[in-house]
Amino acid sequence: MDRKADNRSIKNQETTENSENQKLEYLNPSSPKAVALYEAVSALSREGADLTQLKVSDIAAKAGIGKGTVYDYFKSREELIVKAVLYTIFKHLRIIKSRVCQADGFRKKVDVMLDTLFEAEDSDTNIFQILMPFIHDIGNFPGRFREEFIKCAPSISEIENLFQTILIPAEEEGIVMSGLNLFFVENAFINTVMDYARYKKTAKCGKLYSDLSEEKVRQRLYENLVYMLR
């Protein structure tokens, strides 16, 4: 298979994706108040709030905006929360992808992805707590949230595109075969991220085995990722 042709195909997909996502106004809001509301939802989520239980008044107060003003921009609580989550995810996926693209080689790209996902866990550069529920648990969300998510979500997934970008050097280096089913690619990467998250949580709580260094954990996770992709 022509790898150059494969790479051109992915680049063409990126161009299409960027073009389509630019048309989605909520991903590129021009109103400072809309941005403030998005950031308020993100902040409340990082503080441990259950997104499905957030009230419009809570979000408005966090953003420093009157409750009535919220409805000038959004028709419902669910629309605001779902668009806020998607806005935050896409904003930070762009950061991750930018850094990944600057890294050389498959292993380095994987490390950069993990570093960026988990850097400054209590800051707004960390999206793990926001991202994971929408990967794993969207089916368990209340109906109105699922409906809003389906209605708002872009037709082309930047998450899938990120994984494909990381996968290119793995194919070029002969680590994995080209043409892998996207379902298995996504599962492999998501499992790696989830396992690393469990390790980080354990480390943060001080519950580490004496022989389990972060270097060993990341090496094993990388080996498992390669195994799952083969």
C-alpha positions as MATLAB code, in Angstrom:
seq = 'MDRKADNRSIKNQETTENSENQKLEYLNPSSPKAVALYEAVSALSREGADLTQLKVSDIAAKAGIGKGTVYDYFKSREELIVKAVLYTIFKHLRIIKSRVCQADGFRKKVDVMLDTLFEAEDSDTNIFQILMPFIHDIGNFPGRFREEFIKCAPSISEIENLFQTILIPAEEEGIVMSGLNLFFVENAFINTVMDYARYKKTAKCGKLYSDLSEEKVRQRLYENLVYMLR';
ca = [
       0.000    0.000    0.000;
       1.288    3.499   -0.855;
       2.041    5.166    2.501;
       2.390    8.578    0.865;
      -1.097    8.168   -0.529;
      -2.316    7.198    2.962;
      -0.759   10.319    4.440;
      -2.283   12.508    1.741;
      -5.672   10.944    2.472;
      -5.411   11.797    6.170;
      -4.259   15.342    5.379;
      -7.243   15.763    3.070;
      -9.501   14.499    5.877;
      -7.930   17.044    8.256;
      -8.609   19.847    5.778;
     -12.229   18.763    5.394;
     -12.590   18.414    9.148;
     -11.131   21.840    9.883;
     -13.385   23.386    7.249;
     -16.515   21.728    8.649;
     -15.662   22.556   12.254;
     -15.024   26.197   11.398;
     -18.654   26.395   10.271;
     -19.815   25.349   13.741;
     -20.213   28.666   15.504;
     -20.275   27.208   18.989;
     -16.756   25.786   18.469;
     -15.531   29.248   17.514;
     -17.704   31.645   19.565;
     -17.357   35.352   18.894;
     -19.253   36.442   22.011;
     -17.174   36.947   25.191;
     -20.259   36.034   27.241;
     -20.652   32.695   25.475;
     -16.985   31.953   26.118;
     -17.409   32.939   29.774;
     -20.319   30.515   30.109;
     -18.314   27.728   28.471;
     -15.396   28.365   30.799;
     -17.775   28.380   33.779;
     -19.051   24.901   32.897;
     -15.460   23.698   32.509;
     -14.460   25.190   35.869;
     -17.437   23.674   37.664;
     -16.659   20.281   36.137;
     -13.047   20.444   37.344;
     -14.347   21.312   40.797;
     -16.265   18.037   40.816;
     -19.750   19.134   39.785;
     -22.012   16.588   38.082;
     -22.638   18.118   34.661;
     -26.098   16.580   34.432;
     -27.115   18.267   37.691;
     -25.780   21.759   36.996;
     -28.330   24.572   37.133;
     -28.334   27.536   34.782;
     -28.129   29.821   37.815;
     -24.946   28.034   38.989;
     -23.299   28.427   35.603;
     -24.365   32.058   35.247;
     -23.074   32.905   38.734;
     -19.720   31.257   37.987;
     -19.471   33.222   34.746;
     -20.513   36.504   36.408;
     -23.464   36.823   34.035;
     -27.160   37.305   34.789;
     -29.245   34.135   34.522;
     -31.620   35.717   32.022;
     -28.732   36.568   29.697;
     -27.921   32.875   29.288;
     -31.096   32.392   27.268;
     -29.985   35.062   24.814;
     -27.366   32.557   23.668;
     -28.778   29.105   24.465;
     -32.273   27.631   24.309;
     -31.783   25.227   27.202;
     -29.523   24.135   30.028;
     -28.655   20.977   28.103;
     -27.652   22.905   24.998;
     -25.337   25.151   27.022;
     -23.660   22.284   28.877;
     -23.198   20.038   25.834;
     -21.822   22.866   23.703;
     -19.552   23.941   26.547;
     -18.152   20.419   26.868;
     -17.623   20.073   23.115;
     -16.030   23.516   22.928;
     -13.585   22.597   25.712;
     -12.784   19.212   24.209;
     -12.126   20.605   20.741;
     -10.086   23.529   22.058;
      -7.724   21.237   23.912;
      -7.645   18.541   21.255;
      -6.187   21.193   18.978;
      -3.487   21.874   21.572;
      -2.716   18.164   21.898;
      -2.632   17.652   18.140;
      -0.364   20.659   17.627;
       2.152   19.250   20.095;
       1.839   15.710   18.748;
       2.560   16.916   15.210;
       5.800   18.503   16.405;
       7.022   15.251   17.973;
       9.115   12.770   15.994;
       8.319    9.061   16.014;
       5.469    6.957   17.341;
       6.747    6.539   20.925;
       7.403   10.254   21.282;
       3.963   11.143   19.945;
       2.337    8.763   22.452;
       4.341   10.333   25.292;
       3.401   13.844   24.195;
      -0.279   12.876   24.054;
      -0.174   11.519   27.613;
       1.872   14.449   28.927;
      -0.521   17.000   27.451;
      -3.644   15.177   28.604;
      -2.458   15.020   32.188;
      -0.318   18.112   32.632;
      -1.312   20.409   35.487;
      -4.230   18.231   36.518;
      -5.996   21.031   38.370;
      -5.660   23.551   35.547;
      -7.778   24.235   32.492;
      -5.225   22.519   30.257;
      -6.324   19.155   31.597;
      -9.435   17.782   29.883;
      -9.352   14.168   30.980;
     -12.254   14.457   33.431;
     -14.375   16.174   30.778;
     -13.346   14.026   27.840;
     -13.674   10.512   29.228;
     -17.397   10.545   30.126;
     -18.252   11.546   26.581;
     -16.167    8.682   25.210;
     -17.436    5.973   27.535;
     -20.675    7.043   29.185;
     -22.706    9.133   26.744;
     -25.196    6.262   26.485;
     -25.875    6.565   30.214;
     -26.526   10.308   30.142;
     -30.114   11.573   30.538;
     -32.046   11.562   27.269;
     -32.043   15.316   26.681;
     -28.255   15.417   26.994;
     -27.843   12.541   24.537;
     -30.193   14.213   22.075;
     -28.334   17.504   22.333;
     -24.984   15.794   21.934;
     -26.107   13.955   18.798;
     -27.504   17.186   17.387;
     -24.430   19.292   18.154;
     -21.521   16.913   17.640;
     -19.494   17.477   14.449;
     -19.783   14.830   11.767;
     -16.024   14.270   11.693;
     -14.329   13.302   14.961;
     -11.174   15.187   15.899;
     -10.487   12.461   18.435;
     -10.320    9.882   15.652;
      -8.151   12.233   13.614;
      -5.745   12.691   16.553;
      -5.312    8.922   16.917;
      -4.740    8.546   13.181;
      -2.113   11.300   13.287;
      -0.248    9.453   16.035;
      -0.595    6.176   14.134;
       1.124    7.370   10.939;
       4.719    6.966   12.194;
       3.835    3.577   13.735;
       2.929    2.409   10.230;
       5.975    4.068    8.685;
       8.264    2.496   11.305;
       6.757   -0.930   10.665;
       5.449   -1.196   14.229;
       1.896   -1.851   13.049;
       0.242   -2.651    9.745;
      -1.622    0.001    7.795;
      -5.367   -0.129    7.324;
      -6.248   -0.984   10.929;
      -9.939   -0.868   11.817;
     -10.643    2.466   13.509;
     -12.735    0.789   16.220;
      -9.707   -1.190   17.434;
      -7.400    1.819   17.100;
      -9.697    3.928   19.282;
     -10.053    1.164   21.871;
      -6.288    0.701   22.077;
      -5.592    4.397   22.647;
      -8.506    4.901   25.044;
      -7.459    1.898   27.134;
      -3.937    3.292   27.319;
      -5.207    6.659   28.489;
      -7.563    5.072   31.035;
      -4.817    2.851   32.462;
      -2.474    5.813   32.767;
      -5.233    7.783   34.468;
      -5.646    5.038   37.058;
      -1.915    5.079   37.701;
      -1.880    8.870   38.072;
      -4.800    8.739   40.499;
      -3.039    6.051   42.531;
       0.163    8.100   42.581;
      -1.706   11.215   43.665;
      -3.188    9.301   46.609;
       0.249    8.045   47.608;
      -0.703    4.415   46.951;
       2.277    3.290   44.909;
       4.111   -0.023   44.913;
       7.790    0.448   45.688;
       8.898   -1.112   42.401;
       6.354    0.696   40.214;
       8.016    3.822   38.855;
       6.301    6.064   36.342;
       8.977    5.204   33.810;
       8.152    1.491   34.141;
       4.429    2.160   33.931;
       4.741    4.202   30.757;
       7.050    1.645   29.154;
       4.574   -1.146   29.888;
       1.628    0.927   28.661;
       3.495    1.640   25.447;
       4.247   -2.058   24.975;
       0.595   -2.919   25.610;
      -0.526   -0.261   23.129;
       1.709   -1.709   20.424;
       0.403   -5.200   21.236;
      -3.217   -4.069   20.947;
      -2.544   -2.383   17.625;
      -0.958   -5.452   16.044;
];
